[in-house]
Amino acid sequence: MTAVRQPHPDDTPSLRKERGAFFTPYDITRFVAEWAIRASDDLVMEPSAGDAAFLVAAVARLRELAPDRTTRPTVDGVEIHAHSARVGRQRVSEAGGEAQIRISDFFEIEPEPVYDTVIGNPPYIRYQDFSGESRARSREAALRGGVSLTGLASSWAAFTIHSALFLKEGGRLGMVLPAELLSVNYAAPVRRFLFNRFRNVQLVLFDEQVFPEAEADVVLVLAEGYLEGPAPHAVIRQAKNAADLASLDAGQTWTPIDPAGKWTSSLVDPKATAPLQKLLQRGLFTKLETWGDTTLGMVTGNNKFFTLSPQRVRELGLRRKELLRLSPPGSAHLRGLSLSNELLTKLGRSGSATYLFYPGDPPSPEATAYIEDGHRTGVDTAYKCRVRKTWYQVPLVPPADVLLTCMNADTPRLTANDAGARHLNSVHGVYFEDEYRELGRELLPLASLNSVTLLHAEMVGRAYGGGILKIEPKEADVWAMPSPALVLARADSLRRVKQKVADLLSDGQLLSAVELVDRVLLVDCAELSAKQISLIRQARAEFCQRRTARGASGR
């Protein structure tokens, strides 16, 4: 029976979240302990013990393996928070074991490779809140394992490496890690480390969120045979939720092209990705960076002040020369093929902010009055404003050829910037190479709406809370697009379906629009079979379903 945790003034929910402590459900701790602990005399450590959830499960497993034992099994742990360590020792004692929990920063402990298994749930602190001496110690700890982490790495990355260094040869590592492991760039060294150092690697993925309060998806990493690698492949197993772990199937094997590369392809049936590889080899598809560069948008520091609707412009009496045409904040208006002058005008009439305040030098009397109002209300004290030479002049980026939505409920969209509007950092800008500009602006937003590109967006992007798919510029660079040669070859056919596709998008019928583009690009030209396209669409649908199921379970 799990002991009831009493509230403590030094361990509030907000303090636990600040240090990345999210207590693990028993179904998970039991599953990991049963996988990791193979003998009654296994030495076990939990490197971020918290309230000792994993150590309690470990004691139960050790007692199960030796039901006639006369001594209480001993387990080890490390915990930085004294109250949690005291609760942990008590819980282990109540479970019939003895816990030796050191109160310390785990990164300050020199590794001793004596343990048969290390199990746990590392603290999850994003890089923005993970700084100073703690970050420095974590990076030093990772370097001891031969892994160099970037400044963008969250706390769990170094924690995983440091934990493995406590294993004896052949030891087992069972960790609950953020699903970021599969996709973020900073986790590449961790992915390589796991494949290179361990003989076998298993990943257990969840359809639903199991830590809703953490606002992050997780994956179970079960790696065995430390220092006996590299692993020839990984085994991927899928669970609906934590309770479903008791009935997992054997899973399927997956071999990455590059262990450091993204592991999101592990979620896809190889039969669905094979056509993409062939299309790339034939030059019919390519990376988006072949077409041009993808960059971040402008950061104002205060959108409410710097972005203005036409009505607000009239109220302030601002002059047109002190305003720049702007794609409004957000991306809900970028679900069609074009951001036209007509659409921008319509958005402005409905109250959207279609202007950026950008006064000249010197500002007009009306602009000066608005600037003084911003000063009175503290707009100039925001970080992005106060570090500028002139706080009220937003650093500009040129109008992009197409705008790329970065946060998406369905799929990233490319929208031609026919209005020549500036864009904020709520979307990305794509700037085409000179030779592809005319063709790209006219037809790439249309051509990108094919099943292969939609599937690959799920593979290169990352799932966020609420089931949102996010794509960053570096991820967009490698996003699979129809090549300039293919778009040029099918230009007339694409033009014939363009208006119909635009109408379908206007009605919210994305998949029907995709079917039209598939017929032009994938059937008539690439000669993919109906079965191949069906597999591609099914794989993409499964990605979407997984995202939305996790998003719904996390609300």
C-alpha positions in Angstrom: 0.0 0.0 0.0 1.4 3.4 -1.0 1.8 5.7 2.0 -0.3 8.9 1.9 1.9 11.9 1.3 1.2 14.7 3.7 1.7 18.3 2.5 4.8 20.0 3.8 5.4 23.8 3.8 8.9 23.2 2.3 7.5 21.1 -0.5 4.6 22.7 -2.2 3.5 21.8 -5.8 5.1 25.0 -7.2 8.4 24.2 -5.5 8.3 20.6 -6.8 7.6 21.9 -10.3 10.5 24.4 -10.0 13.0 21.7 -9.3 11.4 19.4 -11.9 10.0 16.9 -9.5 7.0 15.0 -10.8 6.2 11.9 -8.8 5.8 8.7 -10.9 2.7 6.5 -11.0 3.0 3.1 -9.4 2.1 1.3 -12.6 5.3 2.7 -14.1 7.6 2.2 -11.2 6.5 -1.4 -10.8 6.9 -2.1 -14.6 10.4 -0.6 -14.7 11.5 -2.3 -11.4 10.3 -5.7 -12.7 12.1 -5.3 -15.9 15.3 -4.0 -14.4 15.8 -6.2 -11.3 16.6 -9.7 -12.2 18.1 -11.2 -9.0 17.4 -10.9 -5.3 20.9 -9.6 -4.7 20.9 -6.9 -7.4 22.3 -3.6 -6.3 19.8 -0.8 -7.1 20.0 2.9 -7.2 17.5 5.7 -7.8 19.4 8.9 -8.7 16.6 11.3 -8.1 14.7 9.6 -5.4 12.0 12.1 -4.6 9.6 10.2 -2.3 11.3 7.0 -3.3 8.6 5.7 -5.6 11.1 3.6 -7.6 12.8 2.4 -4.5 9.5 1.2 -3.0 8.9 -0.7 -6.2 12.4 -2.1 -6.1 12.0 -3.4 -2.6 8.8 -5.1 -3.6 10.6 -6.7 -6.6 13.6 -7.8 -4.5 11.3 -9.4 -1.9 9.3 -11.1 -4.6 12.5 -12.7 -6.0 13.5 -14.0 -2.5 10.3 -14.6 -0.6 12.1 -16.6 2.1 14.7 -13.9 2.9 15.2 -13.0 6.6 16.8 -9.6 6.0 15.3 -6.4 4.7 16.6 -5.6 1.2 18.7 -2.4 1.0 18.4 0.1 -1.8 20.3 3.3 -2.5 19.2 6.7 -3.6 20.1 10.4 -4.0 17.8 13.3 -3.4 18.5 17.0 -3.2 15.5 17.9 -1.1 15.7 16.9 2.6 12.0 16.5 3.3 11.5 14.3 0.2 14.4 12.1 1.4 12.9 11.7 4.8 9.5 10.7 3.3 11.3 8.3 1.0 13.2 6.5 3.8 9.9 6.1 5.7 8.1 4.8 2.6 10.8 2.2 1.9 10.8 1.1 5.5 7.0 0.7 5.4 7.5 -1.4 2.3 9.9 -3.7 4.1 13.2 -2.4 3.0 16.1 -0.1 4.1 16.9 3.0 2.0 20.2 4.7 2.0 19.4 8.1 0.5 22.1 10.7 0.3 20.9 14.3 0.4 23.0 15.9 -2.3 23.0 17.3 -5.8 23.4 14.2 -7.9 25.9 15.9 -10.2 28.3 16.4 -7.2 28.5 12.6 -6.6 31.5 10.8 -8.2 30.2 7.8 -10.1 31.1 4.3 -8.7 30.3 1.7 -11.3 28.9 -0.9 -8.9 25.2 -1.1 -9.5 23.3 -3.8 -11.4 20.5 -1.4 -12.2 19.8 2.3 -12.0 16.1 3.3 -12.3 14.3 6.5 -11.9 12.6 9.6 -13.2 15.1 12.5 -13.7 14.1 16.0 -12.8 12.7 17.9 -15.8 13.9 21.5 -15.8 13.9 23.3 -19.1 17.1 25.1 -20.1 15.6 28.5 -19.4 15.4 27.7 -15.7 18.5 25.4 -15.6 21.4 27.7 -15.2 24.4 28.8 -13.1 26.4 26.3 -11.1 23.9 23.5 -11.4 24.1 23.6 -15.2 27.9 23.8 -15.1 28.0 20.7 -12.8 25.6 18.8 -15.1 27.7 19.5 -18.2 30.8 18.4 -16.4 29.1 15.2 -15.4 28.0 14.5 -18.9 31.5 15.1 -20.2 32.7 12.3 -17.8 30.6 10.1 -19.9 32.1 11.4 -23.1 29.0 13.5 -24.0 29.1 17.2 -24.8 25.7 18.9 -24.3 24.7 22.2 -25.7 23.4 25.2 -23.6 19.9 24.3 -24.8 19.8 20.9 -23.0 17.3 20.5 -20.2 18.3 18.8 -17.0 17.3 15.3 -17.8 19.9 14.9 -20.6 22.9 15.2 -18.4 21.1 13.2 -15.6 20.7 10.3 -18.0 24.4 10.2 -18.9 25.5 10.6 -15.3 23.1 7.8 -14.1 24.6 5.3 -16.6 28.1 5.9 -15.2 27.0 4.2 -11.9 26.4 0.9 -13.7 28.7 -2.1 -13.7 29.5 -3.7 -17.0 26.3 -5.4 -18.2 24.1 -3.3 -16.0 20.6 -2.0 -16.8 19.2 1.5 -17.0 15.4 2.0 -16.7 14.4 5.7 -17.0 11.3 7.8 -17.5 12.4 10.5 -19.9 10.6 13.3 -21.7 9.5 12.3 -25.2 11.9 15.2 -26.3 14.5 12.4 -26.4 13.0 11.3 -29.7 13.0 14.6 -31.5 14.9 17.6 -30.1 18.3 18.4 -31.5 20.1 18.8 -28.1 19.2 15.2 -27.3 21.3 13.9 -30.3 24.3 13.0 -28.0 22.1 11.2 -25.6 20.5 9.1 -28.3 24.0 8.2 -29.6 25.2 7.4 -26.1 22.3 5.0 -25.5 22.9 3.1 -28.7 26.6 3.0 -28.5 27.0 2.0 -24.8 24.2 -0.6 -24.4 23.7 -4.0 -26.0 19.9 -3.7 -26.1 17.6 -0.7 -26.1 13.8 -0.7 -25.7 11.5 2.3 -25.9 8.0 2.3 -24.5 5.7 5.0 -25.8 2.3 6.2 -24.5 -0.8 7.3 -26.4 -1.9 9.4 -23.5 -0.1 11.7 -21.1 1.0 10.1 -17.9 2.2 13.3 -16.3 -0.5 15.9 -17.1 0.9 18.3 -14.5 4.3 18.3 -16.3 2.7 19.3 -19.6 5.2 17.0 -21.3 5.0 13.5 -22.9 7.3 10.8 -21.7 9.0 7.6 -23.0 10.3 4.7 -21.0 13.9 3.9 -21.9 15.0 0.4 -20.9 18.6 -0.2 -21.8 20.6 -3.3 -20.8 24.1 -4.5 -21.3 26.0 -1.4 -20.3 29.5 -1.2 -22.1 28.4 -4.1 -24.3 27.1 -2.0 -27.2 26.5 -0.9 -29.7 22.9 -2.0 -30.0 22.0 -3.3 -33.5 18.5 -1.9 -33.2 15.8 -0.8 -30.7 12.6 -2.4 -29.8 9.6 -0.1 -29.9 6.6 -0.9 -27.7 3.4 1.0 -27.5 1.1 1.5 -24.5 -2.2 3.4 -24.2 -1.4 4.6 -20.7 0.4 3.5 -17.5 -2.2 0.9 -16.6 -1.7 -0.7 -20.0 1.9 -1.6 -19.3 0.9 -4.9 -17.8 -0.3 -6.1 -21.2 2.4 -4.9 -23.5 3.1 -6.9 -26.6 6.6 -7.8 -27.7 6.9 -4.7 -29.9 8.7 -4.2 -33.2 12.4 -3.7 -34.0 13.6 -0.5 -35.5 17.0 0.4 -36.9 17.9 4.1 -37.1 20.0 5.3 -40.0 21.9 7.4 -37.6 21.5 6.8 -33.8 22.0 10.5 -33.1 19.3 11.5 -35.6 15.7 11.9 -34.6 14.0 8.8 -33.4 10.5 9.8 -34.5 10.8 7.5 -37.5 10.6 4.7 -34.9 6.9 5.4 -34.7 6.3 4.8 -38.4 5.7 1.6 -40.4 8.8 1.3 -42.6 6.5 0.5 -45.5 5.1 4.1 -45.1 8.5 5.7 -45.2 10.0 3.7 -48.0 8.3 5.7 -50.7 9.8 8.9 -49.2 13.3 7.5 -49.4 12.7 6.5 -53.1 11.3 10.0 -53.9 14.4 11.6 -52.4 16.7 9.3 -54.3 15.0 10.0 -57.5 15.2 13.8 -56.9 11.4 14.2 -56.9 11.4 15.3 -53.3 14.0 17.4 -51.5 14.5 19.3 -48.2 12.8 22.6 -47.8 16.3 24.3 -47.5 16.8 23.5 -51.2 14.1 26.0 -51.9 15.5 28.6 -49.5 16.1 29.7 -45.9 13.6 29.5 -43.0 14.0 32.1 -40.3 12.3 33.3 -37.1 10.0 36.3 -37.2 10.2 39.7 -35.4 10.1 40.0 -31.7 8.4 43.1 -30.5 8.7 42.7 -26.8 5.0 43.8 -26.4 2.6 42.9 -29.2 -0.3 44.7 -27.6 1.7 48.0 -27.9 3.5 47.5 -31.2 0.8 45.8 -33.3 -2.2 47.9 -34.2 -5.6 47.4 -35.9 -6.7 50.0 -38.5 -9.3 51.3 -36.0 -6.6 51.8 -33.4 -4.4 53.6 -35.9 -7.2 56.0 -36.6 -7.8 56.6 -32.9 -4.2 57.4 -32.4 -4.0 59.6 -35.5 -0.8 57.8 -36.6 0.6 58.4 -40.1 0.9 55.7 -42.7 4.7 56.3 -43.1 5.0 55.3 -39.4 3.3 51.9 -40.0 4.3 48.7 -41.7 1.9 46.1 -43.1 1.9 43.1 -40.8 0.6 39.6 -40.8 -1.4 39.7 -37.5 -0.1 37.9 -34.4 -0.8 34.1 -34.5 -1.4 32.0 -37.5 -5.1 31.2 -37.7 -5.4 33.4 -40.8 -2.7 31.4 -42.6 -4.6 28.3 -43.4 -5.1 29.0 -47.1 -2.7 29.3 -50.0 -2.2 33.0 -50.0 -2.1 36.0 -47.6 -3.3 38.5 -50.2 -3.9 42.2 -49.9 -7.6 41.6 -49.9 -7.4 39.1 -47.1 -5.2 41.4 -45.0 -7.6 44.3 -45.5 -10.5 42.0 -44.5 -8.6 41.0 -41.4 -8.0 44.6 -40.5 -11.7 45.5 -40.9 -12.5 42.7 -38.5 -10.2 44.1 -35.8 -7.0 42.2 -36.4 -3.7 44.0 -35.9 -2.5 44.4 -39.4 0.0 47.2 -38.7 3.4 47.4 -36.9 4.2 50.6 -35.2 7.5 51.7 -36.6 8.0 55.5 -36.1 10.6 57.5 -38.0 13.3 59.7 -36.6 12.1 62.1 -35.3 8.6 60.7 -34.6 5.6 62.7 -35.5 3.7 64.4 -32.7 1.1 61.7 -32.7 3.7 58.9 -32.6 5.6 60.8 -29.8 2.4 60.9 -27.7 2.0 57.1 -28.2 5.6 56.5 -27.3 5.2 58.6 -24.1 2.1 56.5 -23.3 4.2 53.3 -23.7 6.8 54.8 -21.4 4.2 55.6 -18.7 2.8 52.1 -18.8 6.3 50.4 -18.6 6.4 49.0 -22.1 10.1 50.2 -22.4 11.1 48.1 -19.4 10.4 44.8 -21.0 13.7 43.0 -21.7 13.4 43.0 -25.5 12.6 46.7 -25.4 15.2 47.9 -22.9 18.1 46.3 -24.7 17.5 48.1 -27.9 19.3 51.3 -28.8 15.8 52.9 -29.5 13.3 50.9 -27.4 10.3 51.7 -29.6 11.9 50.6 -32.9 11.4 46.9 -33.4 14.3 45.2 -35.3 12.9 44.3 -38.7 13.1 41.3 -40.9 12.3 41.6 -44.6 8.9 40.4 -45.9 9.2 36.7 -46.5 8.3 34.9 -49.8 6.0 32.5 -47.9 5.0 32.2 -44.3 5.3 29.0 -42.4 3.0 28.3 -39.4 5.0 26.9 -36.6 2.3 25.8 -34.1 -0.3 23.6 -35.7 -3.3 21.5 -34.6 -3.3 19.7 -38.0 -0.2 20.3 -40.1 2.3 23.1 -40.8 1.2 25.3 -43.7 3.1 27.3 -46.2 1.2 30.5 -47.3 2.3 32.8 -50.1 3.0 36.3 -48.8 1.4 38.0 -51.7 0.6 41.1 -49.5 4.3 41.6 -48.8 3.5 41.8 -45.0 6.1 41.6 -42.2 5.7 38.7 -39.8 6.2 38.2 -36.1 7.8 35.2 -34.3 4.4 33.5 -34.1 5.3 32.2 -37.6 8.4 31.6 -39.6 9.5 33.2 -42.9 10.8 31.3 -45.9 13.0 33.2 -48.3 13.5 31.4 -51.6 16.6 31.2 -53.7 16.4 33.7 -56.6 16.1 30.9 -59.1 13.1 29.3 -57.3 11.3 32.5 -56.1 8.7 32.9 -58.8 7.8 29.2 -59.0 7.9 28.7 -55.2 5.7 31.6 -54.4 3.1 30.5 -56.9 3.0 26.8 -56.4 5.0 25.5 -53.4 2.2 26.3 -50.8 -0.1 24.1 -53.0 2.5 21.4 -53.8 3.4 21.0 -50.1 -0.1 19.8 -49.4 0.6 16.2 -50.3 0.5 13.1 -48.0 4.3 12.5 -48.0 5.0 16.1 -46.8 2.3 15.9 -44.2 3.7 12.6 -42.8 7.2 14.0 -42.8 6.1 17.1 -40.9 5.0 14.8 -38.0 8.4 13.1 -38.2 10.6 16.2 -38.1 8.4 18.4 -35.9 7.6 17.8 -32.2 4.4 17.3 -30.3 3.6 19.9 -27.6 0.9 20.2 -24.9 -2.6 20.2 -26.2 -1.7 18.0 -29.1 0.0 20.8 -31.0 2.7 20.0 -33.6 5.5 22.6 -33.5 8.2 23.0 -36.2 11.3 25.1 -35.7 13.5 26.6 -38.5 16.2 23.9 -38.3 13.5 21.2 -38.4 11.8 23.0 -41.3 15.1 22.9 -43.2 15.0 19.1 -43.5 11.2 18.9 -44.0 10.5 16.9 -47.2 9.0 19.0 -50.1 8.4 18.3 -53.7 11.6 19.3 -55.5 11.7 22.4 -57.8 12.1 20.0 -60.8 8.9 18.1 -59.8 6.9 21.2 -59.2 8.1 22.7 -62.5 7.2 19.5 -64.4 3.7 19.4 -62.9 3.1 23.2 -62.9 0.2 23.2 -65.4 -1.5 20.4 -63.6 -1.1 22.1 -60.2 -2.5 25.3 -61.6 -5.6 23.5 -62.8 -6.4 22.3 -59.3 -5.2 25.4 -57.4 -8.6 27.1 -57.1 -10.4 23.9 -56.1 -7.8 23.3 -53.4 -8.1 26.9 -52.2 -11.9 26.4 -52.0 -11.5 23.2 -50.0 -9.1 24.8 -47.6 -11.5 27.6 -47.1 -14.1 25.1 -46.1 -11.7 23.4 -43.7 -11.4 20.3 -45.9 -7.6 19.8 -45.6 -7.6 16.0 -46.4 -9.8 16.5 -49.5 -7.4 19.1 -50.7 -4.5 16.8 -50.1 -6.2 14.1 -52.2 -6.2 16.4 -55.2 -2.5 17.3 -54.9 -1.6 13.6 -54.3 -3.2 12.8 -57.6 -1.1 15.3 -59.5 2.2 14.7 -57.7 2.2 11.2 -56.2 0.0 9.2 -58.6 0.4 10.8 -62.0 4.1 11.7 -61.7 5.8 9.7 -58.9 3.7 6.6 -59.7 3.0 5.6 -56.1 0.3 2.9 -55.8 -3.0 3.4 -54.1 -1.7 1.0 -51.4 1.5 3.0 -50.8 -0.5 6.3 -50.5 -2.9 4.6 -48.1 -0.1 3.4 -45.9 1.4 7.0 -45.9 -1.9 8.5 -44.9 -2.6 5.9 -42.3 0.9 6.5 -40.7 0.2 10.3 -40.6 -3.3 9.7 -39.1 -1.7 7.6 -36.4 0.7 10.4 -35.6 -2.1 12.9 -35.3 -4.2 10.6 -33.2 -1.3 10.0 -30.8 -0.8 13.8 -30.5 -4.5 14.6 -29.9 -5.0 11.7 -27.5 -2.0 12.9 -25.4 -3.3 16.4 -25.6 -6.8 15.4 -24.4 -5.4 13.3 -21.6 -3.3 16.2 -20.4 -6.0 18.7 -20.0 
